Amino acid sequence: MSETIDLLLLGAGQMITSRSDGNGPLRGKNLSDAGILRDSAIAIAGGRILAIGKTDSVKKEVGQRPVSRVIELGGRVVMPGWVDPHTHAVFPRYRADEYEARIRGDSYLEIERRGGGIKRTVRELREMGEEDLYEISRRRLLKMIRTGVTTIEIKSGYGLDLENELKMLRVISRLAEDMAIDIVPTFMGAHQKPPEFAGKGEYVKFLIAEVIPEVARLGKAKYIDVFCEKDVFDLDETRQILAAGKEHGFGLKLHADEIFAIGGTELAVELGAVSVDHLTKITETGIEALSHSGTIGVLLPGTSFGLASSSFAPARKLVSSGAAIALATDFNPGSAPSFSMPLAISIACSQMGLLPSEAINASTINAAYSIGMQKEIGSLEKGKKADIVVYDVEDYREIPSRAGTDHSVIVIKEGNVIWEMQDYESRSEVGF
């Protein structure tokens, strides 16, 4: 019997494929090539893309095979599902009062020094039971899916002791099993230093001697991340922690150059980290190092927005230098409480100077590279997972330009429709 086509998408007005040449993430001028196909279609079988191209061509390739479901796209935009490669999506509750405090003039570090920020979330997470933490996080992910996210990375880092870091990692693992999206777990016990470790270097020793080995033994994380920042973890401490993580088989990531430039980007490149994230204060030396490396700079426009800051990572300089960049939400309870990738794209375009095509590629194929999943996701290509979002717009540039409106109407993960807006055609402006 002929192979059954599980899902056939016909008549896309614009199909954003975000294809790379397979030799690494898109850089420089190539970042603006979204690989747009017009009047196009996709045939899906076994959760993977079986055929993609012009509608007539895909129909011919499908031939007489049985088709389980056909979706007529009516000229709408189709693109890969968003890949969000930097989130802190498992947490107890939001810190909305700190948003107001920042507008009044309080800095991120001032709020931290009086017990707010990460330290506050640590206290709240330690008090919350594992079942409640799981359930509130699950509900957040359901909302994220509706925006078109099909893969996310989630970090620990609000436990800061063995018991609660493992609690977070167990929740992340359960979410990965239960949710209809891919979830990449990252251990970030080096997110902040907890108050019970007052001595210099004591917490770093604890992480290296006790926590990292146990996390590795349990197999609950793919990456290890460190907040390399003034008054958090300095360069030497960061190097020690990442060296221990590498020894135990973790891929390396860094939070760096967010508030002060202390050489975190250069260290990330030196150690061969898969990504270095934030980069709001990256120096020319850091840009130069990144541009000649395989490390991807993950930029977080929603963080500057959430911090009520006018300082954004120098995206145009990074692209012009040849550095590889990705975009993410940094979704967290305080500095970036928005999980919307479309909003992050809008901010990246209007405030950081990225073209819509650059921002979309940075949030799909390049984001997939930044979590080591580029062979499976991030672009619409034959053989890859059929992770797809349909947008109720005629031009992909409407996604960032019409900010504040969620235009997604169908979200597909591995060939399964995991969310669909009911009766969207009756309210659509497409086709007039």
JOJO-V73222 format. One record per backbone hydrogen bond with DSSP energy under -1.0 kcal/mol. CO is the residue of the C=O (numbers start at 1). NH is the residue of the N-H. E is the energy in kcal/mol with one decimal. If there is no record, write none. Layout:
BEGIN
co | nh | e
CO | NH | E
CO | NH | E
END
This chain:
BEGIN
co | nh | e
5 | 68 | -3.2
7 | 44 | -2.7
8 | 71 | -2.8
9 | 42 | -2.1
10 | 73 | -3.4
11 | 75 | -2.8
12 | 40 | -1.8
14 | 78 | -2.6
15 | 37 | -2.3
17 | 380 | -2.2
27 | 30 | -1.4
28 | 31 | -1.3
29 | 32 | -1.4
30 | 33 | -1.5
34 | 18 | -2.5
37 | 15 | -3.1
39 | 55 | -2.4
40 | 12 | -2.9
41 | 53 | -1.8
42 | 9 | -2.9
43 | 50 | -2.9
43 | 51 | -1.6
44 | 6 | -1.6
44 | 7 | -1.6
45 | 48 | -1.7
47 | 386 | -2.6
48 | 45 | -2.3
49 | 383 | -2.8
51 | 43 | -2.7
53 | 41 | -2.8
54 | 58 | -2.6
55 | 59 | -2.5
56 | 60 | -2.0
57 | 61 | -2.1
58 | 62 | -2.4
59 | 63 | -2.2
62 | 65 | -1.8
66 | 5 | -3.3
69 | 8 | -2.3
71 | 10 | -2.5
73 | 76 | -1.2
76 | 13 | -1.7
76 | 14 | -1.0
77 | 391 | -3.2
78 | 16 | -3.2
79 | 389 | -2.5
82 | 150 | -2.2
82 | 151 | -1.4
84 | 153 | -2.3
86 | 330 | -2.1
87 | 155 | -1.8
95 | 98 | -1.0
96 | 100 | -1.4
97 | 101 | -2.0
98 | 102 | -2.3
99 | 103 | -1.7
100 | 104 | -1.8
101 | 106 | -2.3
107 | 111 | -2.1
108 | 112 | -1.9
109 | 113 | -2.5
110 | 114 | -1.2
111 | 116 | -2.5
112 | 115 | -1.9
117 | 121 | -1.7
118 | 122 | -2.4
119 | 123 | -1.9
120 | 124 | -2.2
121 | 125 | -2.7
122 | 126 | -2.4
123 | 127 | -1.2
124 | 128 | -1.2
129 | 133 | -2.2
130 | 134 | -2.5
131 | 135 | -2.5
132 | 136 | -2.5
133 | 137 | -1.7
134 | 138 | -2.6
135 | 139 | -1.9
136 | 140 | -1.4
137 | 141 | -2.2
138 | 142 | -1.8
139 | 143 | -1.3
140 | 144 | -2.1
141 | 145 | -2.3
142 | 146 | -1.1
144 | 147 | -1.3
144 | 149 | -1.3
145 | 148 | -2.0
148 | 82 | -2.3
150 | 182 | -2.0
151 | 84 | -2.7
152 | 184 | -2.7
154 | 186 | -2.4
161 | 165 | -2.3
162 | 166 | -2.1
163 | 167 | -1.5
164 | 168 | -2.1
165 | 169 | -2.4
166 | 170 | -2.4
167 | 171 | -2.0
168 | 172 | -2.6
169 | 173 | -2.2
170 | 174 | -2.4
171 | 175 | -2.6
172 | 176 | -2.2
173 | 177 | -1.6
174 | 178 | -2.3
175 | 179 | -2.9
182 | 152 | -2.4
184 | 154 | -2.6
185 | 222 | -3.0
185 | 223 | -1.3
186 | 156 | -2.2
187 | 225 | -2.3
190 | 227 | -2.6
194 | 197 | -1.7
199 | 202 | -1.7
201 | 205 | -2.1
202 | 206 | -2.2
203 | 207 | -2.7
204 | 208 | -2.4
205 | 209 | -2.8
206 | 210 | -2.6
206 | 211 | -1.4
207 | 212 | -2.9
210 | 214 | -1.2
211 | 215 | -2.7
212 | 216 | -2.5
213 | 217 | -2.3
214 | 218 | -2.0
215 | 220 | -1.3
222 | 251 | -2.2
223 | 187 | -3.0
224 | 253 | -2.0
226 | 228 | -1.3
226 | 255 | -2.9
227 | 229 | -1.0
227 | 233 | -1.1
229 | 232 | -2.2
233 | 229 | -1.0
234 | 238 | -2.8
235 | 239 | -2.6
236 | 240 | -2.1
237 | 241 | -2.4
238 | 242 | -2.7
239 | 243 | -2.4
240 | 244 | -2.0
241 | 245 | -2.4
242 | 246 | -2.9
243 | 247 | -2.1
244 | 248 | -1.3
245 | 250 | -2.5
246 | 249 | -1.8
251 | 224 | -2.5
252 | 274 | -2.0
254 | 277 | -3.4
255 | 228 | -2.2
256 | 279 | -2.2
257 | 281 | -3.7
263 | 267 | -2.0
264 | 268 | -2.4
265 | 269 | -2.2
266 | 270 | -2.4
267 | 271 | -2.4
268 | 273 | -2.7
274 | 296 | -2.0
275 | 254 | -1.0
276 | 298 | -1.8
277 | 256 | -2.7
279 | 282 | -1.2
283 | 287 | -2.5
284 | 288 | -2.5
285 | 289 | -2.3
286 | 290 | -2.6
287 | 291 | -2.4
290 | 293 | -1.6
296 | 276 | -2.3
297 | 326 | -2.3
298 | 278 | -2.5
299 | 328 | -1.8
300 | 303 | -1.5
301 | 305 | -1.9
302 | 306 | -2.5
303 | 307 | -2.1
304 | 309 | -2.8
305 | 308 | -1.4
313 | 315 | -2.3
314 | 318 | -2.2
315 | 319 | -2.6
316 | 320 | -2.7
317 | 321 | -1.8
318 | 323 | -1.8
319 | 322 | -1.1
324 | 297 | -2.9
326 | 299 | -3.0
331 | 88 | -3.2
333 | 95 | -2.8
336 | 332 | -2.5
340 | 344 | -1.9
341 | 345 | -2.5
342 | 346 | -2.2
343 | 347 | -2.5
344 | 348 | -2.3
345 | 349 | -2.0
346 | 350 | -2.8
347 | 351 | -2.7
348 | 354 | -1.9
355 | 359 | -2.7
356 | 360 | -2.3
357 | 361 | -2.3
358 | 362 | -2.3
361 | 364 | -1.1
361 | 366 | -2.2
362 | 327 | -1.7
363 | 83 | -2.5
364 | 368 | -2.1
365 | 369 | -1.9
366 | 370 | -1.7
368 | 371 | -1.1
368 | 373 | -2.8
369 | 372 | -1.5
373 | 376 | -1.7
373 | 377 | -2.2
376 | 385 | -2.1
381 | 384 | -2.0
384 | 49 | -2.4
385 | 387 | -2.0
386 | 415 | -2.2
387 | 81 | -1.7
388 | 412 | -3.4
389 | 79 | -2.0
390 | 409 | -2.7
390 | 410 | -1.3
391 | 77 | -1.4
391 | 393 | -2.0
393 | 77 | -1.1
395 | 398 | -2.4
396 | 399 | -1.4
397 | 401 | -1.9
398 | 402 | -2.2
401 | 403 | -1.1
402 | 405 | -1.1
407 | 392 | -2.8
409 | 421 | -2.8
410 | 390 | -2.7
411 | 418 | -2.3
411 | 419 | -1.4
412 | 388 | -2.0
413 | 416 | -2.1
416 | 413 | -2.8
419 | 411 | -2.8
424 | 427 | -1.4
429 | 432 | -1.2
END
